[in-house]
Amino acid sequence: MPASRPPLWKLSAPPVETDPGLPAGTPDVVVVGAGLTGLVTALRLTRAGRRVAVVEAGTVGELASGGNTGKVSLLQGKVLGTLRRHHPASLVRAYVEANAEGAAWLRAFAEAEGVPITTRTAVSYAQTEAGMRHVEAEERAAAEAGLPVHRLVPDGSLPFPLVGGVALAGQSALDPMAVLRALARRLRAEGGTVHAGIRVTGVRTLPHPRLTTDAGPIEADSIVLATATPLLDRGLYFAKTRGLRSHAVAFELDEPAPEGMYLSVDGATRSLRAVTPDDGPGDVARLIVGGNGSPVGRAYSERAAVDDLVAWTRTHFPSARPVTAWSAQDYESHDLIPFIGVMPRTGGAVRFATGYGKWGLTLAPAAAARITAEITGVPWAERPDWMRTIARRMTVPADLGRGGVENVAVGWEAASGWVDAQRRPVPVPRPAEGEGVIAHRGLTPVGVSTVDGITRGVRAVCPHLGGVLRWNDAECTWDCPLHASRFRADGTRIEGPAVHDLETLPRTPD
């Protein structure tokens, strides 16, 4: 089952209303990106009296914010246990408090705007006896950080493998696109603007903060890059994070779906969440199963990963019928704590947030709170403890080790991609529908694909740092295994640190 279909939240969702053209005049703040970080930041700044405009290359919620599973949870698999293994309890507590503030803001906003939301119990669970060590570590770290967790003992009521788990009541489930739609509507009602279809291609800070876009320049007093990964390479955050893609499939069931929100801590990741009419689109209950993620551009086959999710679900829920499947991308920092704040070497004019590690529904509102505090000049001593603790965090050897492993992998991908491309010269046989191949023309890697009956050729070299691209057979895209930039079959940029499209080739093979 290909994963290029719309997420469940977008199957019947109405379009989000936006403002035409470029922002008028010179806003106080321009926010780049109309996902959750961008819209919450813009709304908070508007309520603080700033004139704010949001610009978005695609549509509101086009990427990760509109493609997650809608789980709002402070219990996040084995994140807390992993953090505590290498960091002091104070940092773990600050991370939990940041997530708690973000979750509380999001829930309050949803309730105020009439966005459907339900209360659920989140469970981090082991699929095998060996995985119980992660459950135990997560339970200890969560309790130490002040979360009222409890051990879950299997009673045979669940149809999938669960040896044991740790649970946290009082978490939430919602429709992320419903939240984004409400945010855009509220922002515009309170004086902000949202401009879709404008791609930012550059940022300058001297003599004045200025964005270059495909529709013309935009000036502002401050700029916020809410683009998952920064569009500026200053600070080298593309090397301090890794891009991850994960997959999800929505199913219809004849039997009741489990009521909790489940996330495995061992083996191939399995994430489960029921979607009801009280917290999702439509009037039919469904089950979302996610997992089988991998670093961008490094999976053997994304389509096989999706097919495996379908097969696993049908094994444990025999009546499961796939409705739609999709994938989403997020960035994980090497120490699992997001980067939020001023972009280096911008004179304080540019702020950003990245590295949510797939927990943007809680961390994005928290990031928005910190960015708003900085732009509005909230004194350091008056900011929440979690902001000050995370800002002062120290890099430890384990963080350097994870970063080193990732950068070795990047180096390997950079070298092997160029070597592999030289094994097959053009012309090549026309790829079958939905397939793409890498070849070479002289020393230049060439990507040839067939999508919707059209065969195209592109220069298969990422314009960011020169990585040779890989074909994503689930979404029919060219993905960079170095720093996670992605492009459509025709070469149009989708996301990542690259800001330019791929060069298209004038001729394609027969």
C-alpha positions in Angstrom: 0.0 0.0 0.0 1.7 3.3 -1.1 2.2 5.9 1.6 1.6 8.9 -0.7 -2.0 9.3 0.2 -3.3 12.1 2.4 -3.2 11.7 6.2 -6.5 10.7 7.8 -7.0 14.3 9.0 -6.9 15.6 5.4 -9.2 13.2 3.6 -12.2 15.3 4.0 -10.9 18.5 5.6 -11.9 21.8 4.1 -9.1 24.1 2.9 -7.6 26.6 5.5 -8.3 30.2 4.6 -5.2 32.3 4.1 -4.3 35.9 3.0 -3.4 36.7 -0.6 0.0 38.0 -1.8 2.9 39.2 0.4 2.4 40.8 3.8 1.6 44.5 3.7 4.1 46.9 5.0 6.8 45.9 7.4 5.6 43.5 10.1 7.2 43.4 13.5 7.7 39.7 13.1 7.6 37.3 10.1 7.2 33.7 11.0 8.3 31.2 8.3 6.2 28.0 8.4 2.5 27.5 9.0 2.8 24.4 11.2 2.2 24.2 14.9 5.3 26.0 16.0 4.7 28.8 13.5 1.0 29.4 14.2 1.3 29.2 18.0 4.2 31.5 18.0 2.4 34.0 15.7 -0.7 33.9 17.8 1.1 34.4 21.1 3.1 37.3 19.6 -0.1 38.9 18.2 -1.7 38.7 21.6 1.4 40.4 23.0 0.8 43.3 20.7 3.1 42.5 17.8 2.2 42.8 14.1 2.8 39.3 12.8 2.7 37.7 9.4 3.2 34.0 8.7 4.5 32.8 5.3 4.3 29.2 4.2 5.7 27.5 1.0 2.9 25.0 0.8 -0.4 25.0 2.7 -1.2 25.2 6.4 -0.1 21.9 8.1 1.3 20.5 4.9 4.1 18.5 6.4 4.7 17.1 9.9 2.2 19.2 11.9 -0.6 17.9 9.7 0.7 14.4 9.4 1.3 13.2 13.0 -0.9 10.7 14.9 -2.6 13.3 17.2 -1.2 12.0 20.4 -0.5 14.7 23.1 1.6 12.9 25.8 4.3 13.5 28.4 5.1 9.8 28.3 7.1 9.3 25.1 8.3 5.8 24.6 11.7 5.5 26.2 12.8 9.2 25.9 12.8 10.0 29.6 14.8 6.9 30.5 17.3 7.5 27.8 17.7 11.2 28.9 18.2 10.2 32.5 20.8 7.6 31.7 23.2 10.3 30.6 21.9 13.6 32.1 21.0 14.9 35.6 17.5 14.6 36.9 17.1 18.4 36.7 17.3 18.3 32.9 14.8 15.5 32.6 12.4 17.4 34.9 12.9 20.5 32.7 12.1 18.5 29.6 8.9 17.2 31.2 7.9 20.6 32.4 8.4 22.0 28.9 6.2 19.3 27.4 3.6 19.8 30.2 3.4 23.6 29.5 3.0 22.9 25.8 0.4 20.2 26.3 -1.6 22.4 28.7 -1.5 25.4 26.3 -2.7 23.2 23.4 -5.5 21.6 25.4 -6.7 24.9 26.7 -6.7 26.4 23.2 -8.5 23.3 21.7 -11.2 23.6 24.4 -11.6 27.3 23.9 -12.0 27.0 20.2 -14.2 23.9 20.2 -11.7 21.5 18.7 -12.6 17.9 19.6 -10.2 16.4 22.2 -10.4 13.4 24.5 -8.5 12.3 27.6 -6.5 9.1 27.2 -4.0 7.0 29.1 -0.6 6.8 27.4 1.4 3.6 27.6 5.0 2.8 26.9 5.2 -0.9 26.5 7.6 -3.8 25.9 6.9 -6.3 23.2 9.4 -8.8 24.7 10.9 -9.7 28.1 14.2 -8.0 27.0 12.3 -4.8 26.5 11.2 -4.6 30.1 14.5 -3.0 31.1 13.4 0.1 29.0 10.0 0.1 30.7 11.6 0.0 34.1 14.0 2.8 33.2 11.2 4.9 31.9 9.1 4.3 35.0 12.0 5.4 37.3 12.8 8.5 35.2 9.2 9.6 34.9 8.5 9.2 38.6 11.6 11.1 39.5 10.5 13.9 37.2 7.2 14.1 39.0 4.9 12.2 36.7 2.2 10.0 38.4 3.0 6.9 36.3 2.0 3.3 37.2 3.0 -0.1 36.0 0.7 -1.8 33.5 0.4 -5.6 33.9 -1.1 -7.4 30.9 -4.4 -9.1 31.5 -4.9 -10.7 28.1 -7.4 -8.1 26.8 -5.1 -6.6 24.2 -4.7 -8.4 20.9 -1.1 -7.5 20.3 2.1 -8.5 22.1 2.6 -6.6 25.4 4.7 -8.1 28.1 4.4 -5.1 30.4 4.4 -1.3 30.4 4.3 2.0 32.2 1.2 4.1 32.0 0.3 7.8 32.5 -3.3 8.9 32.7 -4.7 12.3 31.7 -3.1 12.6 28.3 -4.9 13.8 25.2 -5.9 12.7 21.6 -7.0 15.1 18.9 -7.2 15.9 15.2 -4.0 18.0 14.5 -5.5 19.6 11.3 -8.5 20.7 13.3 -6.1 22.5 15.7 -4.1 24.1 12.9 -7.3 25.3 11.2 -8.5 26.8 14.5 -5.1 28.5 15.0 -5.0 30.0 11.6 -8.6 31.3 12.0 -8.0 32.7 15.5 -4.7 34.4 14.4 -6.3 36.1 11.5 -9.3 37.2 13.6 -6.9 38.8 16.1 -5.0 40.8 13.5 -2.3 38.4 12.2 -2.0 37.2 8.6 -1.2 33.9 7.0 0.3 33.8 3.5 0.5 30.4 1.8 2.3 29.5 -1.4 5.4 31.7 -0.7 8.7 29.9 -0.6 11.5 31.6 1.4 14.9 31.1 -0.3 17.2 33.2 1.8 17.6 35.2 5.0 19.7 38.4 5.5 20.1 40.3 8.7 22.1 43.4 7.5 21.4 46.2 7.3 17.9 45.0 8.2 16.3 41.6 8.7 15.0 40.5 5.3 13.6 37.4 3.7 14.1 36.6 0.0 11.1 34.7 -1.4 9.9 33.6 -4.8 7.3 36.3 -4.6 9.6 39.1 -3.6 11.4 40.4 -0.5 9.9 40.7 3.0 11.4 42.9 5.7 10.6 42.7 9.4 12.1 43.6 12.8 12.4 39.9 13.8 12.2 36.6 11.9 11.2 33.2 13.3 12.2 30.1 11.3 9.5 27.5 12.2 10.5 25.2 9.4 11.3 21.9 11.3 14.9 22.3 10.3 16.4 25.9 9.9 16.7 27.3 6.4 20.0 28.9 7.5 23.2 26.8 8.0 24.5 29.2 10.7 25.0 27.1 13.8 25.2 23.9 11.8 22.0 22.5 13.2 21.6 20.2 10.3 24.6 18.3 11.7 23.3 18.5 15.3 20.1 16.7 14.4 19.0 13.8 12.3 16.0 13.7 10.0 13.6 10.8 10.7 10.6 9.6 8.7 7.9 7.5 10.2 4.9 5.8 8.7 1.2 5.6 9.7 -1.8 3.7 8.5 -5.4 4.3 9.4 -7.7 1.3 9.5 -11.4 0.7 9.9 -12.2 -2.2 12.3 -15.2 -4.3 13.1 -14.0 -4.9 16.7 -13.4 -2.2 19.3 -10.0 -0.5 19.1 -7.9 -0.3 22.3 -8.8 2.9 24.3 -5.2 3.8 25.3 -2.4 5.4 23.3 0.4 2.8 23.0 4.0 3.1 22.0 6.5 0.3 22.1 10.0 0.7 23.5 11.7 -2.3 21.8 11.8 -4.0 18.5 10.2 -2.5 15.4 8.3 0.5 16.7 4.5 0.1 17.0 2.4 3.1 17.9 -1.4 2.6 18.3 -4.2 5.1 18.8 -7.9 4.8 18.4 -9.6 7.7 16.6 -13.2 8.4 17.7 -15.8 10.9 16.5 -15.0 12.8 19.7 -11.3 13.4 18.8 -11.1 12.9 15.0 -12.7 13.6 11.6 -15.9 11.9 10.6 -18.4 9.8 12.6 -16.6 6.4 12.2 -14.1 5.0 14.8 -10.8 4.1 13.4 -7.4 2.8 14.5 -4.0 4.4 13.6 -1.0 2.2 13.6 2.4 3.8 13.1 6.1 2.9 13.2 8.8 1.4 11.1 10.6 4.7 10.9 14.2 5.3 9.7 16.6 8.1 8.9 15.6 9.9 5.8 16.9 8.3 2.6 18.4 5.3 4.3 15.6 2.8 4.3 15.8 -0.3 2.0 12.2 0.3 1.0 9.7 2.7 2.5 6.9 0.9 0.7 7.9 -2.4 2.4 7.9 -0.6 5.8 4.3 0.5 5.2 3.3 -3.0 4.0 4.8 -4.5 7.1 2.6 -2.2 9.3 -0.5 -3.4 7.4 0.5 -7.0 7.7 1.2 -6.7 11.5 -2.2 -4.9 12.1 -4.1 -7.6 10.1 -2.4 -10.3 12.2 -3.6 -8.8 15.5 -6.8 -7.1 14.2 -8.2 -9.5 11.6 -11.0 -7.2 10.5 -8.6 -4.3 9.8 -9.2 -2.6 6.5 -6.7 0.2 5.5 -8.2 3.6 4.8 -5.2 5.6 4.1 -1.4 5.6 4.7 1.1 8.4 5.0 4.5 9.4 6.3 5.9 12.4 8.2 9.3 13.8 9.0 10.8 15.3 12.1 14.3 16.0 13.4 15.9 14.6 16.6 18.7 16.3 18.4 21.6 14.1 19.5 20.8 14.8 23.1 17.0 14.4 22.6 16.4 18.0 23.8 15.2 20.5 21.2 17.1 23.5 20.1 15.1 26.7 20.6 16.3 30.3 20.6 18.4 32.8 18.7 20.2 31.7 15.5 23.9 32.3 15.9 25.5 35.1 14.0 22.2 36.9 13.3 22.5 39.7 15.8 19.4 38.4 17.7 17.2 39.1 14.6 16.4 35.4 13.8 15.0 32.7 16.1 14.3 29.1 15.4 13.2 25.8 16.9 14.2 22.2 15.8 14.8 18.8 17.2 11.4 17.8 18.6 12.1 14.1 18.0 8.5 13.4 16.8 6.9 15.1 19.9 5.9 18.4 18.3 2.4 18.5 19.7 3.8 19.2 23.1 7.2 20.7 22.3 6.0 23.1 19.6 3.8 25.2 21.9 6.6 25.1 24.5 9.1 26.4 21.8 6.5 29.1 20.9 6.4 30.2 24.6 10.2 30.6 24.8 10.5 32.4 21.4 7.7 34.7 22.5 9.3 35.4 25.8 12.6 36.3 24.1 11.0 38.6 21.4 8.8 40.4 24.0 11.7 40.8 26.4 10.5 38.8 29.4 13.4 39.1 31.9 15.5 36.0 32.4 14.6 35.7 36.0 10.9 35.8 35.2 11.0 32.9 32.8 9.9 29.4 33.8 12.6 27.2 35.3 12.5 24.8 32.4 13.5 27.5 29.9 16.5 28.5 32.0 17.6 24.9 32.6 17.3 23.8 29.0 19.1 26.9 27.8 22.1 26.1 30.1 22.2 22.4 29.3 25.7 20.8 28.9 26.7 18.4 26.2 27.9 15.1 27.7 30.1 12.4 26.1 27.0 10.3 25.2 25.6 13.2 23.2 28.9 13.5 21.4 28.9 9.8 20.8 25.5 9.8 19.2 26.4 12.8 17.1 29.7 11.1 16.1 27.8 7.9 15.0 25.4 10.0 12.9 28.1 12.0 11.3 30.0 8.8 10.4 26.8 7.5 8.8 26.5 10.8 6.9 30.1 10.5 5.7 29.5 6.9 4.5 26.3 7.9 2.7 28.1 10.8 1.0 30.9 8.6 -0.3 28.8 5.5 -1.2 26.2 7.5 -3.0 28.7 8.8 -5.5 30.3 5.4 -5.9 27.0 3.6 -6.5 25.9 6.2 -9.1 28.9 5.4 -11.3 27.8 1.7 -11.7 25.0 2.5 -14.2 25.3 4.9 -17.1 22.5 6.6 -18.9 20.5 5.8 -20.9 18.6 3.3 -18.6 15.3 1.4 -19.3 12.2 3.4 -18.5 11.4 2.7 -14.8 8.1 1.1 -14.0 5.3 3.3 -12.6 6.3 4.5 -9.1 9.9 3.5 -9.4 13.1 5.5 -9.7 16.7 4.6 -10.4 20.1 6.4 -10.0 22.6 6.3 -12.9 25.3 8.7 -14.1 25.9 11.0 -17.1 29.7 11.5 -17.1 30.5 12.1 -13.4 27.0 13.5 -12.6 24.5 11.3 -10.8 21.1 11.3 -12.6 17.8 10.3 -11.1 15.2 8.8 -13.5 11.7 8.1 -12.3 8.2 7.4 -13.7 5.2 8.8 -11.8 1.7 9.2 -13.1 2.9 7.9 -16.4 5.5 10.6 -16.9 9.2 9.7 -17.0 11.5 12.5 -15.7 15.2 13.0 -15.2 16.8 15.2 -12.5 20.3 15.9 -11.4 20.2 13.6 -8.4 22.5 15.7 -6.2 21.1 17.6 -3.2 21.8 21.3 -3.6 22.4 21.6 0.2 25.7 19.7 0.6 26.0 17.5 -2.5 24.6 14.2 -1.2 23.4 11.7 -3.9 19.7 11.2 -3.5 17.7 8.0 -3.0 14.3 7.1 -4.4 11.5 6.9 -1.9 9.2 4.1 -3.3 6.3 4.9 -1.0 6.0 8.6 -1.6 7.7 8.8 -5.0 10.2 11.4 -3.9 14.0 11.9 -4.1 15.3 11.9 -0.5 18.8 13.0 0.7 20.4 10.5 3.1 22.8 13.2 4.5 20.6 15.8 6.1 17.0 14.9 5.1 16.1 17.3 2.2 13.4 15.9 0.0 12.2 16.6 -3.5 9.3 15.6 -5.7 9.8 13.5 -8.8 9.9 16.7 -11.0 12.7 18.1 -8.7 10.6 20.5 -6.7 11.8 21.0 -3.2 9.5 19.6 -0.4 11.5 20.1 2.8 14.8 20.1 4.5 17.8 22.4 4.7 18.0 22.7 1.0 16.3 25.8 -0.3 16.5 25.2 -4.1 14.9 22.7 -6.5 16.8 20.0 -8.3 18.1 20.8 -11.8 15.8 19.0 -14.3 17.3 17.3 -17.3 16.0 18.2 -20.8 15.8 14.6 -22.0 14.7 11.4 -20.4 15.4 7.9 -21.6 12.9 5.8 -23.5 
